[in-house]
Amino acid sequence: MTDELEETRRLIDAGDIPGAVRALRPAAESAPLTELADVVGRLAAATGFDDLSAASRDLTASPRSPQALYDFGYGCVERGVGFLAVPALREALRLAPGSYAVLDELVSALEGENRHAEVVALLLERDATLRPWPERYLLVFNSLLAGDLSTARTHFSRLPAPDDPTWEWAHTRVRGMLRRAELARSAHPAGGPRLDSRDLRGWHYVLTGGHLATLSPYGFDAAMTGRFAYLQDSAEQCRRGLGRLRVILDAAGRRPRTVSLLPGRSDRILGLAAAEVLGLPTEPYSPGGTDTVVVAYDLNDVDREAAVSLRDRTDGQVLYEHATCWTDPPVVSADVSGLLCQTVVEPWGERLLMTDDGATRQPPDARPEAEIAAEIVRADGAADPGDGETPPDPDTALAAFVTGTAAGWATGPRTRVASPGPVPSARFA
């Protein structure tokens, strides 16, 4: 048994389930499947996942059974540990090469791990036998997420409109992504990145249909490429985002008549500030509101029913989210994201402060919403110079990109995209 599996057993016995899952990662592709299944079975039993525990036992008893391999892989994907499913599903596909069920589940496992280039390679190997729906669609979709526009275009041209209406949304989705890719490639200022592995704004637009207002000014060349990991937010950062929202609206020729306030405290604070910055009156959010900017601080904290109601646009409705989580995106993609982060602490939330006596907790700011909003409006919204690694990002460059891509902006459902796409960034495990 490998050192990783032994360490996983120790962590399970110690009750450290997250640590045990992390310890399994380096062993998933190299450990013998029976030994991996045995450890996963112990992990599943410790967490009360009886279905995965049973599938692990079956695989240990019948390691060459395609059904046992599939059931184990399916159970891992369903429980959010798709990386453990990959070796079992690869073996199942080797033993049952004609099984679409196994192929599709392997694609699902790899997609869940953002291993899109591997999905593309897997499906291209089977090009002659791919069904249009879902396999060739999955080839197009994962080619886009891997940044392979040539393959995406080639196979989209071979993808017929679906006979089953349940796939119409998917067809519309990839067609929209390809259209936005063409707009983005021509919209960047001369000398700027054009949909390469550093073009965070361009790929954010292609995949989500939204505009990214600001880039993180720290660690761009040290694996962050414009995203934040942990961010203790500030009034200045909020004001910066709202100023860039105004740049985007002006460049796109949008003239909203109101700012719509969602009911959450953080959303109302930011919405009140946005109304002042944009010079607009406020109104309560309603799903049918038109010619309005709907303002959210973090859509993952918005009531789910309200968030779902924001998926389909009404005329002139623009959804702004200040802090978009890129590792666990919300159920709806915003038309404008102020910034991308993994974890954020609101300026008015409980904060961690470093003093001469060590770390201390500062309680949440209990002042009235309007008072905090006024502080945001007064804040300095100038760009943080950061560490000097982030490429220049003046208002003029943002406006030029928005103007050049306006034809593909805010034109369809705001569909969630779970992958960070072709631009990598470091993250907390």
N, C-alpha and C positions, 0 to 999 in steps of 0.2 A: 504494500500500500504506500502511496506517495506521502511525502511530508505534508502536503496540503490537505489530503484527506484525513490524516491523523490529527492535524490541527483543527480541522472542521469538527471531528468527533469530540475533541477536547472542549471546543467552544459550545457545542450543543449541550454537553454534560454540564457546562458552567452556566447555561441559560442565556448565552449571548447569541441570539439567533441572527441579528444583523451581521455580527462579526463572522458567524459561521458561513453565511451566504457570501460575504466578501472573500473569505478564504477559499471558497470553492471555485472562484472565477479562473485562477490560473490552472486549475486541474481539469476543468470541464472538457477541454479538447484532447487531453492526453491520457487521462486515467482510463483503465479498462472499464467498459460500460457496466459490468456487473458490480464492480467495486463502487463506481459512481452511484449506481442505483441504490446500493445498500446504504450509502451515506445520505442520499437524498431521502430515502425512506425514513431514516432516523429523524432527519430534519422535518419532514412532513408530519411525522407522528408527534414531534415536540410542539408543532404549531397547530395541531388539530385538523390538518388537511387530509382527511381520511381517504379521499379519492386518489390523491397523489401517493399516499402511503401504500395503497393497494396496488397501484400501477407499478410502483417501485418493486414490490415483492414479485409481481408477475414477470417483470423484466429480469430480475435476478434469477428466477426459476427457468425462464425461456429466453435467453439472450439472442437467439436467432429467429425469433418470431416477429414478423413484420407488424402484427397487431399489437404485441406487447411493446415493441419499440415505439409505435405510433401513440399508443395510449399514454406511455410515459412522457413522450414529447408534448402531447396535447395537454397533459396535466401540468407540466412545467410552464407552458405558455399561459395557461389559464391562471396560474398562481403568480405570474409576474416575474418568473425566472427563466425567460426564454433562452438565455445563454446555456442553460443546462439541457435544453431540449435539442439543441443543434446537432450534437454528435449522434444521438439516438435517431433522430429523424433522417440524418444523412445515411445511416446504416439501413434504416427501413426503406429508403428510396433505392439504395443499392440492391436490396433483396426484392423489392417490388417496384421496378423502374417505371411501370406504366400507371402507377397510382396517382391520380390527380389530388386525392385527399392528402396523401403524404407530402406531395410537392407543395401544395398550398399551405400546409401547416408549417413546413420548413421555411417558406417565404415569410410567413407571419412571425416566426421566431427570429429570423434574421432582421426583418423590418423593426421589430421591437427593440433590437439592439443597435439600430441605426447602421447596420452593415449592408448598406444599399448596393454598393459595388458587387458584393458577393451575390446578392439577389440577381443582379443583372447578369453576371457570369453564369449562374445556375440556370436561368431561364434561356439565355442564348444557346447554351448547350443543347436545349430541347426545342429549338426554334421550330423545327418541322412539325412538332406534335402539339404546339401550344394552341389551346382554345382561345378565341378572342376574349371571352369573358369567363373567368377573370384573369387568366394567365398573361395574355398579351397586354391587357391594361396594366397589370402589375409590373410588367417589363417597362412600359412607358413611364409609369409613376416612379418606380425606383431609379430609372435612368435620370429623371429630373432631380430626385433627391441626392443622387450621386454626382450631379453636375455634368452628366454626359448628355448634352443637348443633341448631338448628332444621332445617337442611338434612339433617343426619345422621339425625334422627328421621324426617323425612318420607320419605327414601329407604330407610331401614331397614324402614319399614312396607310398602314395595313390593318388598322383597327376599325371595323365597321361600326356604325351606330348600333347600339344594343337593341335586341328584340324585347328583352325584359326591361320594363320601365324602372325596375329597382336599380339598374345600373346607369340610368340617365345622368344622375348627379356626378358619377365618377367620370363619365365621358365629358361632361361640361367642365369638370375640374381640370383635367389634364389639358383640354383644349385651351382653357383660360391661362394656364401656366405657360404653355408654349407661346401664346400670343403676347403675354407679358414679357417673356424672355426676349422676344424680338424687339419690343419697345425699350427694354432696359439696356440692351446691347448698344442701341444707338443714342440713348439719352444721356450717358455719362459725359461730363466735360472732357475735352481733349486731354489725353495723358492720364485720365483716371482709370481705375480698375474696371474691367468689363466682364462681369460674371466669372471671375476666377475664385480661387480659394480664400481670398482676402476681401472679396466684395460683399460684405455683410448686408449693406443697404440694398444692393441689387438683388441678391438672392432672397432676402426677406420679402421684397416686392413680388418677385416671381412666384414664390411658393404660397404666400399668404394673401397677396393682393393688397397688402398694407404698406404704408410708408414708415420707415424708421427715422424718428426725428433726430436723435443724438447717438453718438458712439461713445463708449467708455474711453476716457482719456488716459487710462492706465493699463499697462500690460498688453498693448496691441501686438507687439512683436514677441511677447512672452506667453503666447498661447491663448490670449483672450480675444483677439481680433475684433474688438469693439463691444464685446459683451461684458457685463459685470457678473461676478460670482456672488459674493455677499456684499450687500450695500446698505449702509446706514444713511438713509436718504436725508435730504436737506431742503429747506425752503428755496435755496438758490437753485438746486437741481430741478425742483418743481417749476420754478419760474422760467428756467431755461427751456424746459419741455413745452410750456405753454407759448413761449415766444416762437418756438419753432413750429408749433401747431399753426400759429397765425401765418407764418411764412408759407406753409404747405397749403392752407386754404386759399391764400391770395394767389399762389402760383397755379393752383388748379382751377381758379376762377369760381370758387364756391363762395356763396354769400348767404350763410345761415342767418336766420332771423332770431333764434333763441339758443340758449344753452339748457339742455335737459338734465335735471338733477336726479340721480339715482338715490335711493333712500339711505344707503350706508353712510356712516359718519365720515369716513375717509373720502368717499365719493362726493359727498356734499361739500366738504371743505375745498377739494380741488375744483369742483364745479363752480362754486362761488368765485374762486380766484379766476377761473377761466372766463367767466362772464365779464369780470372787470377788465381783464387783459384784452378780450375781444370786443369789448364795448357793446355787449348784448344783454338783454333781459333774461331772466331765468324762468323756467316752468318745470313742474314735476314731470318725470319721465313717464311716457305712455308708449306702448309698443307701436302705435300708429302715428307717432309724431313725425312731422315732415319739416324739411328745411331747418334742421336743428343739429347741434353738436351734443351728443350724449357723452358725458364725461365719467370715466371710472378711474379710480386710483389703481386697483388691481382686480381684474375680472375674476380671478380665482376666489376672491372674497365676496363677490356679488351673489345674491340669492340666485340659485340655479335656475329657477323658473324665469326670472328676469333676464338672466344671461342667455338662456335658450331663445327667448323672445327677440333677442338682438341679432340672431343669425340672418334673418331675411330683412333686407333693407326696404325702407319706404323712401319716397322721393326726397332727395336732398339730405337724408339722414347720414351723419358722419359719426362714427364711434371712435372716441379717443380713450386710450388706456395709457396711463403714465408709466407703470412698471409692469412689463409683460414678462412672465416667467417662461424662459426658453427651454427649461428642462422638463417642465410639466405644464404645457400651454393650457389655457382655459378652453372651455367648450366652444367659444366663439373667437375668431381672430379680429382684432381691431383694424379699423381703416388707418389709424395712426397710432403707433406705439412710441411713447416718449423715450424709452430705453428698454434694453433687454437685460434681465438679471435672473439669477437662480433663487436667491433669497433676498428679501428687502424688508427693512424696518422703516415704517413711516416716520417722518420728522416729528410727528406728535404722538408716536407710540412709545412703549417702554424701551429704553435704550441702554446700551452698555457703555459706560464711561471709564476711561483709564485715568486714574489719579496717582498721586505719589504713594497712596496707601493701597494701590492695586485696583482691580476692576470693581466697579460698583454699578448698581442698577438705578437708573433714573426712571421714576414713575411716568406714566402717560401724561400728556398735556391735557388737562381738563378744561381749558379755556373754551369759550363759545366758538362754534364753527366759523362764524363771520370774522372773529378776531384773528384766528389763525390764517384764514384766507387772505385777510388784509396784509398780514405779514408776508405771505407768499408774493402778493402783488408788488410790495415794496422791495422785495429781495433783488439782489443783483443777478440778472439772468445771463451774464456774460459767460462765455465758454471757459471751463476750467482748463488751464494749460496742461495739467497732468504731468506725465513724465517725459513728454516730448516724443514719444514713440508713435502716437496715433497720427495718421495722415491729416493734413489740414482739412477742415470741414466747414467752410464758411457758409453763410446763409445763401450766397449766390450760387454755390454748387448744389445745395439742396434744392433751391428753387428751380434750377435748370433741369435737374433730374425729375422733379415733380411735373414740370411743364411738359417734358418729353414723354412722360408715361401716363399723363392724365387720361388718355383715351381708354386705358385698361384699369383705371383705379375706381374703386367703389361701384363696380358694375355687376356684382353677383352675390350669392350667399357668402357669408363670412364663415368659411369652413375651417375647422380646427386642423392644424398641421402639427403632428406630434414630433416630427423630426427636426433637428437643427439644420438639416440640409448639407450642402457641400462645404460650408464654412465651419471648420472645427473651432471649439473653444474648450479650455480646461474647465472642469467642474468638480464639485465636491462629490465624493462617492456616496 
